[in-house]
Amino acid sequence: AYEGATYSKEVEIEVIDPRIPESLSVREAIDSEDGETLLVRGVVASSLVVQSGFLLIDESGVIAVRVASSDSLKGRSLGDEVIVSGERAHYKPGTNIVGNSCLNEASIELNLHGNNSYSTSSFEEADVATLASYPVSVDHTAVGYKVKASLKKVATSYFTNYYVTDGTNDIQFYAASGAQYAWLDEYLEKEIDMELVLCNWNKKTAYRAMLISIQAEGSEKVINDLYFR
């Protein structure tokens, strides 16, 4: 209606559901043999760091998705529900080093979108001392951990590193440069709640940490969105 004139028209809208292929849960993917090509469904939960990709999470588990090309992340958002195709792998194993559990050379076959919250039902509560003790000969990279600890920053003329610490035990965050975690500066030396995974993408003799989210008391959860900004 506008200035005394009215107009109406009926239209018919047909909504067609996308063809959703049969896919595996994240736990089923984790339990699959290396070398198998899999279709896996879950939520894009947080960004990887250094490696192009994201953590795929559902109610059953957590797995890193290392995409074939960073271009495949364009137009994607944290919270998207996706079906990805990729090779089940342990990236860069070595002598007494199992490598990083992942879907390698992956692509997004179907994006169901949605602003979905990722499930933490498979996450385990852990302390820094326990996580720091895990040997890289055993795969601990396909587990989400809930940790209450502090953050530490070590800056020199040559490097800047960030650590999760309990005051005695430290685990370094995996990063190409300190700038990738510079957004954590406001949380330094505070006891905070973190969600993280352990990672070993390049044959280190100890696991590094990769942050999923961080939450200070009285504040909202902040998710690592490095490659989704």
Order of alpha helices (4+ residues) and beta strands (2+ residues): alpha-beta-beta-beta-beta-beta-beta-alpha-beta-beta-beta-beta-beta-beta
